[in-house]
């Protein structure tokens, strides 16, 4: 089983997976903006509409300290 929360400090982005994903499984991505209109997260959906995972941008600000590893 893959780690469910991963954080790439070099780009300050984290990924929260709801289950182990196969490459290319995300069929649709939906950006989520913050109050300033900047993209804060990207939701990944499967072909059937299932939410597969969430990519958090500016993860250091958004992730609780205990999930930053």
C-alpha positions as CSV (number, residue, x, y, z in Angstrom):
1,X,0.0,0.0,0.0
2,X,1.3,3.4,-0.9
3,X,1.8,6.1,1.6
4,X,-1.5,8.0,1.8
5,X,0.0,11.5,2.4
6,X,3.2,12.4,0.6
7,X,4.9,15.8,0.6
8,X,7.4,16.9,-2.0
9,X,9.3,19.7,-0.1
10,X,11.2,20.7,-3.2
11,X,8.0,22.1,-4.8
12,X,6.0,22.5,-1.5
13,X,3.2,20.2,-2.8
14,X,1.5,17.3,-1.0
15,X,-0.7,14.6,-2.3
16,X,-3.5,12.9,-0.2
17,X,-4.5,9.6,-1.8
18,X,-7.7,7.9,-0.7
19,X,-6.4,4.6,-2.0
20,X,-3.5,3.3,-4.0
21,X,-3.6,4.7,-7.5
22,X,-2.4,3.4,-10.8
23,X,-0.5,5.7,-13.1
24,X,-2.9,7.6,-15.4
25,X,-6.0,6.6,-13.3
26,X,-7.1,10.2,-12.7
27,X,-9.4,10.9,-15.6
28,X,-10.4,14.4,-14.6
29,X,-8.7,17.1,-12.5
30,X,-10.6,20.0,-10.9
31,X,-8.6,23.0,-9.6
32,X,-9.8,24.6,-6.3
33,X,-8.9,28.3,-5.8
34,X,-8.4,30.2,-2.6
35,X,-9.9,33.6,-1.7
36,X,-7.3,35.3,-3.8
37,X,-8.1,33.3,-6.9
38,X,-4.9,31.3,-6.8
39,X,-5.0,27.5,-7.2
40,X,-4.7,26.0,-3.7
41,X,-5.5,22.4,-4.6
42,X,-6.3,20.0,-7.4
43,X,-8.9,17.3,-7.0
44,X,-8.3,14.1,-9.0
45,X,-11.3,12.0,-10.1
46,X,-11.5,8.6,-11.7
47,X,-13.5,7.9,-14.9
48,X,-16.5,6.9,-12.8
49,X,-16.4,10.2,-10.8
50,X,-14.8,8.7,-7.7
51,X,-12.6,11.2,-5.8
52,X,-9.1,9.6,-5.9
53,X,-6.9,12.2,-4.3
54,X,-6.1,15.8,-3.6
55,X,-3.0,17.7,-4.5
56,X,-2.3,20.5,-2.1
57,X,-0.2,23.4,-3.3
58,X,1.6,25.5,-0.8
59,X,1.4,22.4,1.4
60,X,3.5,23.7,4.3
61,X,0.8,26.3,4.9
62,X,-2.1,23.9,4.4
63,X,-1.0,20.6,6.0
64,X,-1.2,20.1,9.7
65,X,2.3,19.8,11.2
66,X,1.8,16.1,12.2
67,X,1.2,15.2,8.5
68,X,4.3,16.9,7.1
69,X,6.5,13.9,8.0
